[in-house]
Amino acid sequence: MREIPEGRMVARIVETEAYLHDDPAAHSYRGETPRNRSLFLEGGHAYVYVAYGIHRMLNVAAGAHGVGTGVLVRAAEPLEGIELMQARRRTTVPTDLARGPGRLAEAMEITMALDAMDLTRPGPLWLGSIDRPTGEIGISVRIGITKAADLPLRFYERGSRFVSGPRTLNG
């Protein structure tokens, strides 16, 4: 859930990727730095960073304090505040709003100011729950990395049209 002055945006997470503390693809692999410090916070805190100099990415720290493991939020199904998301993404195509981590961050107005925020409590950005059954969970290799690319650490809701990535990985 994302609260902004114009209103509330709500999306249901349908795809994630895990990055473990001993994972060469993880930002935490070489240890804590000023850039990745929030990844080392207790699980449930936001780790926001900029990829390729342009795309913000939202991760959720997932380990004990000091461990440096997290989950990249790759895609979400827009549920509420869709007009606000459309204005940020400059598209009205529902599947193009939050399919992929860069699009998701743009649609939900994820900024660097949200880095290190505790997502377990209501605030400008937080993780809630929804009374809706989840579909079957698929597992695949992660997308867009070269190190440890063969690890099955991507999790997605099978059949969701909001999942990103190539169809060969979404079966």
MARSE-777477 format. One record per atom (N, C-alpha, C): residue number from 1; residue in one letter; atom name; x, y negated, z. Coordinates in Angstrom, 3 decimals. Layout:
ATOM   resi   resn   name         c1         c2         c3
ATOM    NUM      a     CA          X          Y          Z
...
This chain:
ATOM   resi   resn   name         c1         c2         c3
ATOM      1      m      N      0.852      1.168      0.000
ATOM      1      m     CA      0.000      0.000      0.000
ATOM      1      m      C      0.896     -1.229      0.000
ATOM      2      r      N      0.499     -2.207     -0.771
ATOM      2      r     CA      1.274     -3.447     -0.871
ATOM      2      r      C      0.331     -4.614     -0.672
ATOM      3      e      N      0.626     -5.426      0.337
ATOM      3      e     CA     -0.155     -6.630      0.620
ATOM      3      e      C      0.624     -7.836      0.111
ATOM      4      i      N     -0.025     -8.635     -0.718
ATOM      4      i     CA      0.552     -9.891     -1.205
ATOM      4      i      C     -0.497    -10.981     -1.004
ATOM      5      p      N     -0.139    -12.250     -1.103
ATOM      5      p     CA     -1.135    -13.308     -0.878
ATOM      5      p      C     -2.381    -13.181     -1.760
ATOM      6      e      N     -2.233    -12.671     -2.983
ATOM      6      e     CA     -3.367    -12.556     -3.900
ATOM      6      e      C     -4.277    -11.372     -3.577
ATOM      7      g      N     -3.805    -10.430     -2.758
ATOM      7      g     CA     -4.637     -9.285     -2.422
ATOM      7      g      C     -3.822     -8.037     -2.129
ATOM      8      r      N     -4.521     -6.907     -2.147
ATOM      8      r     CA     -3.917     -5.623     -1.810
ATOM      8      r      C     -3.820     -4.750     -3.062
ATOM      9      m      N     -2.680     -4.062     -3.189
ATOM      9      m     CA     -2.491     -3.070     -4.239
ATOM      9      m      C     -2.268     -1.723     -3.563
ATOM     10      v      N     -2.955     -0.718     -4.068
ATOM     10      v     CA     -2.856      0.624     -3.508
ATOM     10      v      C     -2.583      1.594     -4.648
ATOM     11      a      N     -1.634      2.479     -4.441
ATOM     11      a     CA     -1.322      3.510     -5.430
ATOM     11      a      C     -0.992      4.802     -4.696
ATOM     12      r      N     -1.349      5.912     -5.307
ATOM     12      r     CA     -1.086      7.238     -4.739
ATOM     12      r      C      0.165      7.802     -5.384
ATOM     13      i      N      1.170      8.125     -4.588
ATOM     13      i     CA      2.436      8.652     -5.097
ATOM     13      i      C      2.194     10.016     -5.737
ATOM     14      v      N      2.652     10.168     -6.989
ATOM     14      v     CA      2.479     11.434     -7.711
ATOM     14      v      C      3.808     12.051     -8.150
ATOM     15      e      N      4.917     11.349     -7.899
ATOM     15      e     CA      6.223     11.878     -8.317
ATOM     15      e      C      7.332     11.271     -7.465
ATOM     16      t      N      8.248     12.138     -7.018
ATOM     16      t     CA      9.387     11.702     -6.218
ATOM     16      t      C     10.630     12.501     -6.606
ATOM     17      e      N     11.772     12.016     -6.174
ATOM     17      e     CA     13.037     12.754     -6.295
ATOM     17      e      C     13.787     12.644     -4.982
ATOM     18      a      N     14.344     13.750     -4.534
ATOM     18      a     CA     15.101     13.766     -3.286
ATOM     18      a      C     16.587     13.560     -3.567
ATOM     19      y      N     17.264     12.852     -2.675
ATOM     19      y     CA     18.708     12.630     -2.723
ATOM     19      y      C     19.256     12.935     -1.331
ATOM     20      l      N     20.037     13.986     -1.242
ATOM     20      l     CA     20.530     14.491      0.032
ATOM     20      l      C     21.837     13.809      0.428
ATOM     21      h      N     22.209     13.882      1.705
ATOM     21      h     CA     23.395     13.169      2.194
ATOM     21      h      C     24.693     13.673      1.564
ATOM     22      d      N     24.744     14.935      1.160
ATOM     22      d     CA     25.968     15.477      0.546
ATOM     22      d      C     25.833     15.605     -0.972
ATOM     23      d      N     24.933     14.870     -1.542
ATOM     23      d     CA     24.565     14.915     -2.953
ATOM     23      d      C     25.403     13.887     -3.727
ATOM     24      p      N     26.221     14.314     -4.693
ATOM     24      p     CA     27.046     13.349     -5.424
ATOM     24      p      C     26.240     12.329     -6.226
ATOM     25      a      N     24.948     12.565     -6.444
ATOM     25      a     CA     24.103     11.599     -7.147
ATOM     25      a      C     23.475     10.582     -6.194
ATOM     26      a      N     23.616     10.803     -4.896
ATOM     26      a     CA     22.999      9.911     -3.907
ATOM     26      a      C     23.851      8.672     -3.665
ATOM     27      h      N     23.191      7.553     -3.439
ATOM     27      h     CA     23.915      6.318     -3.127
ATOM     27      h      C     24.672      6.418     -1.810
ATOM     28      s      N     24.294      7.354     -0.981
ATOM     28      s     CA     24.928      7.525      0.326
ATOM     28      s      C     26.148      8.445      0.290
ATOM     29      y      N     26.447      9.023     -0.833
ATOM     29      y     CA     27.474     10.058     -0.937
ATOM     29      y      C     28.842      9.612     -0.406
ATOM     30      r      N     29.237      8.399     -0.691
ATOM     30      r     CA     30.554      7.894     -0.256
ATOM     30      r      C     30.492      7.172      1.091
ATOM     31      g      N     29.320      7.192      1.725
ATOM     31      g     CA     29.195      6.563      3.031
ATOM     31      g      C     28.392      5.276      2.991
ATOM     32      e      N     28.225      4.713      4.162
ATOM     32      e     CA     27.418      3.503      4.313
ATOM     32      e      C     28.165      2.276      3.807
ATOM     33      t      N     27.449      1.429      3.090
ATOM     33      t     CA     27.963      0.157      2.578
ATOM     33      t      C     26.902     -0.912      2.838
ATOM     34      p      N     27.238     -2.177      2.651
ATOM     34      p     CA     26.190     -3.204      2.802
ATOM     34      p      C     25.013     -2.972      1.838
ATOM     35      r      N     25.286     -2.469      0.646
ATOM     35      r     CA     24.226     -2.241     -0.341
ATOM     35      r      C     23.271     -1.129      0.083
ATOM     36      n      N     23.790     -0.034      0.621
ATOM     36      n     CA     22.942      1.125      0.906
ATOM     36      n      C     22.609      1.301      2.393
ATOM     37      r      N     22.916      0.315      3.183
ATOM     37      r     CA     22.754      0.412      4.642
ATOM     37      r      C     21.360      0.893      5.055
ATOM     38      s      N     20.317      0.437      4.390
ATOM     38      s     CA     18.963      0.814      4.802
ATOM     38      s      C     18.660      2.284      4.524
ATOM     39      l      N     19.421      2.917      3.641
ATOM     39      l     CA     19.256      4.347      3.387
ATOM     39      l      C     19.685      5.172      4.602
ATOM     40      f      N     20.499      4.580      5.456
ATOM     40      f     CA     20.993      5.247      6.660
ATOM     40      f      C     20.106      4.981      7.880
ATOM     41      l      N     19.031      4.233      7.692
ATOM     41      l     CA     18.095      3.998      8.790
ATOM     41      l      C     17.262      5.251      9.039
ATOM     42      e      N     16.552      5.249     10.125
ATOM     42      e     CA     15.661      6.372     10.442
ATOM     42      e      C     14.652      6.557      9.317
ATOM     43      g      N     14.263      7.798      9.077
ATOM     43      g     CA     13.298      8.111      8.042
ATOM     43      g      C     12.062      7.224      8.116
ATOM     44      g      N     11.570      6.825      6.945
ATOM     44      g     CA     10.394      5.980      6.875
ATOM     44      g      C     10.700      4.530      6.559
ATOM     45      h      N     11.982      4.176      6.432
ATOM     45      h     CA     12.361      2.809      6.080
ATOM     45      h      C     12.599      2.699      4.576
ATOM     46      a      N     12.306      1.533      4.032
ATOM     46      a     CA     12.496      1.284      2.601
ATOM     46      a      C     13.965      1.050      2.292
ATOM     47      y      N     14.402      1.611      1.198
ATOM     47      y     CA     15.712      1.310      0.607
ATOM     47      y      C     15.403      0.816     -0.804
ATOM     48      v      N     15.546     -0.480     -1.010
ATOM     48      v     CA     15.274     -1.101     -2.300
ATOM     48      v      C     16.606     -1.532     -2.901
ATOM     49      y      N     16.814     -1.171     -4.153
ATOM     49      y     CA     18.045     -1.582     -4.842
ATOM     49      y      C     17.722     -1.906     -6.288
ATOM     50      v      N     18.688     -2.504     -6.962
ATOM     50      v     CA     18.533     -2.858     -8.368
ATOM     50      v      C     19.358     -1.887     -9.194
ATOM     51      a      N     18.718     -1.267    -10.182
ATOM     51      a     CA     19.389     -0.323    -11.082
ATOM     51      a      C     19.622     -1.002    -12.426
ATOM     52      y      N     20.776     -0.753    -12.991
ATOM     52      y     CA     21.140     -1.288    -14.308
ATOM     52      y      C     21.050     -2.810    -14.370
ATOM     53      g      N     21.117     -3.448    -13.223
ATOM     53      g     CA     21.097     -4.899    -13.168
ATOM     53      g      C     19.735     -5.532    -13.390
ATOM     54      i      N     18.678     -4.730    -13.604
ATOM     54      i     CA     17.370     -5.326    -13.901
ATOM     54      i      C     16.189     -4.679    -13.179
ATOM     55      h      N     16.211     -3.371    -12.961
ATOM     55      h     CA     15.055     -2.674    -12.399
ATOM     55      h      C     15.209     -2.458    -10.900
ATOM     56      r      N     14.220     -2.901    -10.137
ATOM     56      r     CA     14.215     -2.583     -8.714
ATOM     56      r      C     13.678     -1.172     -8.552
ATOM     57      m      N     14.188     -0.470     -7.559
ATOM     57      m     CA     13.773      0.897     -7.259
ATOM     57      m      C     13.410      0.984     -5.780
ATOM     58      l      N     12.365      1.757     -5.480
ATOM     58      l     CA     11.929      1.952     -4.110
ATOM     58      l      C     12.248      3.370     -3.674
ATOM     59      n      N     13.008      3.479     -2.609
ATOM     59      n     CA     13.318      4.752     -1.979
ATOM     59      n      C     12.820      4.692     -0.548
ATOM     60      v      N     12.610      5.851      0.023
ATOM     60      v     CA     12.238      5.943      1.424
ATOM     60      v      C     13.315      6.760      2.127
ATOM     61      a      N     13.960      6.157      3.120
ATOM     61      a     CA     14.936      6.902      3.919
ATOM     61      a      C     14.213      8.096      4.517
ATOM     62      a      N     14.887      9.261      4.504
ATOM     62      a     CA     14.187     10.486      4.896
ATOM     62      a      C     14.913     11.298      5.960
ATOM     63      g      N     15.992     10.793      6.490
ATOM     63      g     CA     16.740     11.556      7.481
ATOM     63      g      C     16.755     10.877      8.831
ATOM     64      a      N     17.537     11.457      9.708
ATOM     64      a     CA     17.762     10.839     11.010
ATOM     64      a      C     18.638      9.599     10.828
ATOM     65      h      N     18.589      8.698     11.785
ATOM     65      h     CA     19.406      7.493     11.726
ATOM     65      h      C     20.873      7.886     11.522
ATOM     66      g      N     21.512      7.275     10.527
ATOM     66      g     CA     22.918      7.518     10.251
ATOM     66      g      C     23.197      8.606      9.233
ATOM     67      v      N     22.171      9.314      8.748
ATOM     67      v     CA     22.404     10.448      7.845
ATOM     67      v      C     22.542     10.032      6.384
ATOM     68      g      N     21.730      9.148      5.869
ATOM     68      g     CA     21.857      8.695      4.491
ATOM     68      g      C     21.242      9.635      3.470
ATOM     69      t      N     20.007      9.967      3.663
ATOM     69      t     CA     19.277     10.788      2.693
ATOM     69      t      C     17.953     10.099      2.410
ATOM     70      g      N     17.443     10.265      1.192
ATOM     70      g     CA     16.222      9.553      0.860
ATOM     70      g      C     15.451     10.155     -0.293
ATOM     71      v      N     14.323      9.526     -0.556
ATOM     71      v     CA     13.419      9.959     -1.606
ATOM     71      v      C     13.111      8.760     -2.493
ATOM     72      l      N     13.383      8.895     -3.782
ATOM     72      l     CA     13.030      7.880     -4.769
ATOM     72      l      C     11.567      8.064     -5.127
ATOM     73      v      N     10.791      6.996     -5.051
ATOM     73      v     CA      9.395      7.037     -5.481
ATOM     73      v      C      9.403      6.759     -6.982
ATOM     74      r      N      9.130      7.791     -7.775
ATOM     74      r     CA      9.246      7.703     -9.234
ATOM     74      r      C      7.981      7.249     -9.939
ATOM     75      a      N      6.804      7.626     -9.423
ATOM     75      a     CA      5.568      7.273    -10.114
ATOM     75      a      C      4.394      7.315     -9.153
ATOM     76      a      N      3.358      6.539     -9.488
ATOM     76      a     CA      2.163      6.485     -8.653
ATOM     76      a      C      0.930      6.240     -9.523
ATOM     77      e      N     -0.181      6.698     -9.016
ATOM     77      e     CA     -1.480      6.486     -9.669
ATOM     77      e      C     -2.125      5.246     -9.058
ATOM     78      p      N     -2.333      4.191     -9.838
ATOM     78      p     CA     -2.973      2.986     -9.309
ATOM     78      p      C     -4.405      3.272     -8.860
ATOM     79      l      N     -4.766      2.769     -7.676
ATOM     79      l     CA     -6.105      2.999     -7.133
ATOM     79      l      C     -6.863      1.707     -6.846
ATOM     80      e      N     -6.172      0.698     -6.372
ATOM     80      e     CA     -6.817     -0.547     -5.953
ATOM     80      e      C     -5.910     -1.717     -6.312
ATOM     81      g      N     -6.500     -2.845     -6.629
ATOM     81      g     CA     -5.703     -4.003     -7.025
ATOM     81      g      C     -5.094     -3.822     -8.406
ATOM     82      i      N     -5.795     -3.086     -9.236
ATOM     82      i     CA     -5.271     -2.765    -10.567
ATOM     82      i      C     -5.058     -4.034    -11.396
ATOM     83      e      N     -5.936     -5.012    -11.250
ATOM     83      e     CA     -5.778     -6.267    -11.995
ATOM     83      e      C     -4.470     -6.966    -11.603
ATOM     84      l      N     -4.123     -6.893    -10.319
ATOM     84      l     CA     -2.863     -7.495     -9.856
ATOM     84      l      C     -1.669     -6.777    -10.479
ATOM     85      m      N     -1.750     -5.447    -10.553
ATOM     85      m     CA     -0.678     -4.665    -11.179
ATOM     85      m      C     -0.573     -4.976    -12.670
ATOM     86      q      N     -1.718     -5.089    -13.320
ATOM     86      q     CA     -1.728     -5.394    -14.753
ATOM     86      q      C     -1.069     -6.743    -15.025
ATOM     87      a      N     -1.328     -7.722    -14.188
ATOM     87      a     CA     -0.729     -9.041    -14.364
ATOM     87      a      C      0.786     -8.973    -14.206
ATOM     88      r      N      1.281     -8.173    -13.278
ATOM     88      r     CA      2.721     -8.060    -13.066
ATOM     88      r      C      3.392     -7.279    -14.195
ATOM     89      r      N      2.713     -6.263    -14.704
ATOM     89      r     CA      3.281     -5.426    -15.768
ATOM     89      r      C      2.933     -5.943    -17.165
ATOM     90      r      N      2.016     -6.885    -17.257
ATOM     90      r     CA      1.585     -7.443    -18.537
ATOM     90      r      C      1.093     -6.356    -19.496
ATOM     91      t      N      0.278     -5.452    -18.954
ATOM     91      t     CA     -0.362     -4.403    -19.738
ATOM     91      t      C     -1.655     -3.994    -19.046
ATOM     92      t      N     -2.600     -3.506    -19.831
ATOM     92      t     CA     -3.850     -3.007    -19.262
ATOM     92      t      C     -3.939     -1.489    -19.362
ATOM     93      v      N     -2.906     -0.850    -19.897
ATOM     93      v     CA     -2.891      0.608    -20.034
ATOM     93      v      C     -2.631      1.215    -18.656
ATOM     94      p      N     -3.611      1.924    -18.081
ATOM     94      p     CA     -3.465      2.435    -16.705
ATOM     94      p      C     -2.211      3.289    -16.492
ATOM     95      t      N     -1.885      4.151    -17.453
ATOM     95      t     CA     -0.733      5.035    -17.267
ATOM     95      t      C      0.594      4.304    -17.412
ATOM     96      d      N      0.595      3.097    -17.914
ATOM     96      d     CA      1.834      2.334    -18.052
ATOM     96      d      C      2.105      1.414    -16.865
ATOM     97      l      N      1.237      1.410    -15.876
ATOM     97      l     CA      1.417      0.496    -14.749
ATOM     97      l      C      2.507      0.953    -13.794
ATOM     98      a      N      2.490      2.202    -13.376
ATOM     98      a     CA      3.427      2.656    -12.331
ATOM     98      a      C      4.019      4.019    -12.662
ATOM     99      r      N      4.181      4.320    -13.941
ATOM     99      r     CA      4.774      5.590    -14.392
ATOM     99      r      C      6.250      5.340    -14.650
ATOM    100      g      N      7.068      5.724    -13.691
ATOM    100      g     CA      8.502      5.469    -13.706
ATOM    100      g      C      8.853      4.507    -12.594
ATOM    101      p      N     10.028      4.661    -11.991
ATOM    101      p     CA     10.361      3.867    -10.796
ATOM    101      p      C     10.489      2.363    -11.043
ATOM    102      g      N     10.974      1.955    -12.201
ATOM    102      g     CA     11.070      0.527    -12.496
ATOM    102      g      C      9.708     -0.104    -12.699
ATOM    103      r      N      8.847      0.577    -13.437
ATOM    103      r     CA      7.483      0.096    -13.655
ATOM    103      r      C      6.715      0.025    -12.335
ATOM    104      l      N      6.866      1.052    -11.510
ATOM    104      l     CA      6.187      1.090    -10.224
ATOM    104      l      C      6.598     -0.115     -9.371
ATOM    105      a      N      7.877     -0.386     -9.309
ATOM    105      a     CA      8.364     -1.511     -8.495
ATOM    105      a      C      7.860     -2.841     -9.046
ATOM    106      e      N      7.823     -2.970    -10.353
ATOM    106      e     CA      7.316     -4.207    -10.950
ATOM    106      e      C      5.816     -4.353    -10.681
ATOM    107      a      N      5.045     -3.290    -10.889
ATOM    107      a     CA      3.597     -3.345    -10.686
ATOM    107      a      C      3.241     -3.677     -9.243
ATOM    108      m      N      3.972     -3.105     -8.302
ATOM    108      m     CA      3.674     -3.279     -6.880
ATOM    108      m      C      4.431     -4.458     -6.254
ATOM    109      e      N      5.123     -5.217     -7.077
ATOM    109      e     CA      5.909     -6.372     -6.629
ATOM    109      e      C      6.863     -5.993     -5.490
ATOM    110      i      N      7.645     -4.950     -5.748
ATOM    110      i     CA      8.674     -4.516     -4.800
ATOM    110      i      C      9.871     -5.430     -4.990
ATOM    111      t      N     10.223     -6.165     -3.966
ATOM    111      t     CA     11.344     -7.099     -4.037
ATOM    111      t      C     12.429     -6.684     -3.059
ATOM    112      m      N     13.592     -7.273     -3.201
ATOM    112      m     CA     14.698     -6.986     -2.288
ATOM    112      m      C     14.353     -7.407     -0.860
ATOM    113      a      N     13.420     -8.324     -0.697
ATOM    113      a     CA     13.008     -8.748      0.645
ATOM    113      a      C     12.358     -7.603      1.431
ATOM    114      l      N     11.916     -6.549      0.732
ATOM    114      l     CA     11.282     -5.408      1.390
ATOM    114      l      C     12.289     -4.352      1.829
ATOM    115      d      N     13.555     -4.507      1.444
ATOM    115      d     CA     14.590     -3.558      1.837
ATOM    115      d      C     14.657     -3.466      3.359
ATOM    116      a      N     14.766     -2.252      3.878
ATOM    116      a     CA     14.893     -1.946      5.309
ATOM    116      a      C     13.573     -2.061      6.072
ATOM    117      m      N     12.473     -2.339      5.391
ATOM    117      m     CA     11.185     -2.445      6.065
ATOM    117      m      C     10.737     -1.068      6.561
ATOM    118      d      N     10.142     -1.038      7.740
ATOM    118      d     CA      9.576      0.186      8.292
ATOM    118      d      C      8.251      0.447      7.585
ATOM    119      l      N      8.207      1.486      6.768
ATOM    119      l     CA      7.021      1.793      5.968
ATOM    119      l      C      5.999      2.631      6.720
ATOM    120      t      N      6.295      2.969      7.973
ATOM    120      t     CA      5.376      3.792      8.751
ATOM    120      t      C      4.333      2.961      9.491
ATOM    121      r      N      4.452      1.649      9.387
ATOM    121      r     CA      3.521      0.740     10.062
ATOM    121      r      C      2.914     -0.215      9.043
ATOM    122      p      N      1.654     -0.593      9.228
ATOM    122      p     CA      1.063     -1.564      8.300
ATOM    122      p      C      1.871     -2.848      8.252
ATOM    123      g      N      2.021     -3.374      7.061
ATOM    123      g     CA      2.768     -4.598      6.822
ATOM    123      g      C      2.661     -4.950      5.352
ATOM    124      p      N      3.593     -5.718      4.827
ATOM    124      p     CA      3.529     -6.077      3.407
ATOM    124      p      C      3.652     -4.863      2.475
ATOM    125      l      N      4.340     -3.821      2.954
ATOM    125      l     CA      4.482     -2.578      2.198
ATOM    125      l      C      4.477     -1.443      3.207
ATOM    126      w      N      3.618     -0.451      2.989
ATOM    126      w     CA      3.578      0.665      3.925
ATOM    126      w      C      2.993      1.896      3.267
ATOM    127      l      N      3.318      3.035      3.864
ATOM    127      l     CA      2.833      4.327      3.384
ATOM    127      l      C      1.604      4.710      4.193
ATOM    128      g      N      0.519      4.944      3.514
ATOM    128      g     CA     -0.709      5.359      4.176
ATOM    128      g      C     -1.037      6.786      3.789
ATOM    129      s      N     -2.247      7.174      4.040
ATOM    129      s     CA     -2.709      8.487      3.612
ATOM    129      s      C     -4.069      8.302      2.959
ATOM    130      i      N     -4.442      9.288      2.186
ATOM    130      i     CA     -5.703      9.202      1.457
ATOM    130      i      C     -6.450     10.516      1.620
ATOM    131      d      N     -7.742     10.428      1.751
ATOM    131      d     CA     -8.571     11.634      1.841
ATOM    131      d      C     -8.920     12.091      0.438
ATOM    132      r      N     -7.956     12.681     -0.204
ATOM    132      r     CA     -8.142     13.178     -1.561
ATOM    132      r      C     -7.222     14.381     -1.733
ATOM    133      p      N     -7.734     15.483     -2.216
ATOM    133      p     CA     -6.865     16.652     -2.366
ATOM    133      p      C     -5.751     16.391     -3.376
ATOM    134      t      N     -4.590     16.902     -3.060
ATOM    134      t     CA     -3.449     16.806     -3.964
ATOM    134      t      C     -3.456     18.009     -4.883
ATOM    135      g      N     -3.093     17.779     -6.120
ATOM    135      g     CA     -2.993     18.888     -7.059
ATOM    135      g      C     -1.779     19.746     -6.761
ATOM    136      e      N     -1.592     20.757     -7.557
ATOM    136      e     CA     -0.438     21.641     -7.416
ATOM    136      e      C      0.846     20.837     -7.616
ATOM    137      i      N      1.852     21.116     -6.804
ATOM    137      i     CA      3.119     20.400     -6.878
ATOM    137      i      C      4.085     21.165     -7.769
ATOM    138      g      N      4.617     20.475     -8.765
ATOM    138      g     CA      5.636     21.040     -9.638
ATOM    138      g      C      7.014     20.626     -9.162
ATOM    139      i      N      8.015     21.393     -9.530
ATOM    139      i     CA      9.407     21.124     -9.157
ATOM    139      i      C     10.246     21.180    -10.424
ATOM    140      s      N     11.168     20.231    -10.570
ATOM    140      s     CA     12.080     20.240    -11.716
ATOM    140      s      C     13.402     19.606    -11.311
ATOM    141      v      N     14.302     19.540    -12.268
ATOM    141      v     CA     15.540     18.801    -12.079
ATOM    141      v      C     15.208     17.311    -12.078
ATOM    142      r      N     16.124     16.518    -11.557
ATOM    142      r     CA     15.911     15.076    -11.514
ATOM    142      r      C     16.127     14.475    -12.897
ATOM    143      i      N     15.679     13.241    -13.054
ATOM    143      i     CA     15.702     12.567    -14.353
ATOM    143      i      C     16.716     11.426    -14.338
ATOM    144      g      N     17.459     11.289    -15.422
ATOM    144      g     CA     18.303     10.113    -15.622
ATOM    144      g      C     19.581     10.068    -14.813
ATOM    145      i      N     20.078     11.210    -14.365
ATOM    145      i     CA     21.348     11.228    -13.634
ATOM    145      i      C     22.282     12.208    -14.310
ATOM    146      t      N     23.570     12.097    -14.016
ATOM    146      t     CA     24.556     13.013    -14.589
ATOM    146      t      C     25.196     13.895    -13.523
ATOM    147      k      N     25.327     13.396    -12.303
ATOM    147      k     CA     25.925     14.181    -11.229
ATOM    147      k      C     24.847     15.028    -10.563
ATOM    148      a      N     25.153     16.290    -10.321
ATOM    148      a     CA     24.218     17.223     -9.684
ATOM    148      a      C     22.858     17.208    -10.378
ATOM    149      a      N     22.893     17.072    -11.688
ATOM    149      a     CA     21.667     16.942    -12.483
ATOM    149      a      C     20.848     18.225    -12.539
ATOM    150      d      N     21.451     19.343    -12.187
ATOM    150      d     CA     20.748     20.620    -12.286
ATOM    150      d      C     19.985     21.004    -11.012
ATOM    151      l      N     20.046     20.178     -9.988
ATOM    151      l     CA     19.366     20.501     -8.733
ATOM    151      l      C     17.854     20.290     -8.856
ATOM    152      p      N     17.045     21.233     -8.407
ATOM    152      p     CA     15.584     21.101     -8.485
ATOM    152      p      C     15.035     20.243     -7.344
ATOM    153      l      N     15.245     18.932     -7.457
ATOM    153      l     CA     14.870     18.020     -6.373
ATOM    153      l      C     13.864     16.955     -6.811
ATOM    154      r      N     13.196     17.190     -7.920
ATOM    154      r     CA     12.115     16.304     -8.379
ATOM    154      r      C     10.796     17.026     -8.123
ATOM    155      f      N      9.858     16.294     -7.514
ATOM    155      f     CA      8.574     16.872     -7.149
ATOM    155      f      C      7.462     16.001     -7.728
ATOM    156      y      N      6.482     16.628     -8.361
ATOM    156      y     CA      5.437     15.869     -9.039
ATOM    156      y      C      4.116     16.617     -8.971
ATOM    157      e      N      3.040     15.890     -9.121
ATOM    157      e     CA      1.724     16.500     -9.148
ATOM    157      e      C      1.450     16.989    -10.570
ATOM    158      r      N      1.339     18.299    -10.692
ATOM    158      r     CA      1.058     18.889    -12.009
ATOM    158      r      C     -0.266     18.353    -12.546
ATOM    159      g      N     -0.272     18.063    -13.846
ATOM    159      g     CA     -1.491     17.611    -14.502
ATOM    159      g      C     -1.789     16.134    -14.350
ATOM    160      s      N     -1.031     15.414    -13.544
ATOM    160      s     CA     -1.271     13.982    -13.390
ATOM    160      s      C     -0.778     13.247    -14.628
ATOM    161      r      N     -1.620     12.415    -15.176
ATOM    161      r     CA     -1.217     11.637    -16.350
ATOM    161      r      C     -0.351     10.441    -15.971
ATOM    162      f      N     -0.126     10.259    -14.678
ATOM    162      f     CA      0.678      9.138    -14.199
ATOM    162      f      C      2.132      9.529    -13.922
ATOM    163      v      N      2.466     10.795    -14.088
ATOM    163      v     CA      3.827     11.282    -13.867
ATOM    163      v      C      4.721     10.824    -15.016
ATOM    164      s      N      5.973     10.502    -14.702
ATOM    164      s     CA      6.914     10.058    -15.727
ATOM    164      s      C      7.724     11.249    -16.249
ATOM    165      g      N      8.632     10.952    -17.144
ATOM    165      g     CA      9.553     11.980    -17.628
ATOM    165      g      C      9.030     12.740    -18.832
ATOM    166      p      N      9.925     13.530    -19.417
ATOM    166      p     CA      9.551     14.295    -20.610
ATOM    166      p      C      8.581     15.435    -20.283
ATOM    167      r      N      7.741     15.730    -21.222
ATOM    167      r     CA      6.736     16.787    -21.019
ATOM    167      r      C      7.373     18.135    -20.688
ATOM    168      t      N      8.566     18.362    -21.188
ATOM    168      t     CA      9.240     19.641    -20.909
ATOM    168      t      C      9.508     19.840    -19.428
ATOM    169      l      N      9.603     18.750    -18.660
ATOM    169      l     CA      9.836     18.847    -17.216
ATOM    169      l      C      8.543     18.805    -16.410
ATOM    170      n      N      7.441     18.548    -17.040
ATOM    170      n     CA      6.179     18.326    -16.313
ATOM    170      n      C      5.182     19.468    -16.458
ATOM    171      g      N      5.661     20.637    -16.809
ATOM    171      g     CA      4.764     21.768    -17.019
ATOM    171      g      C      4.287     22.425    -15.757
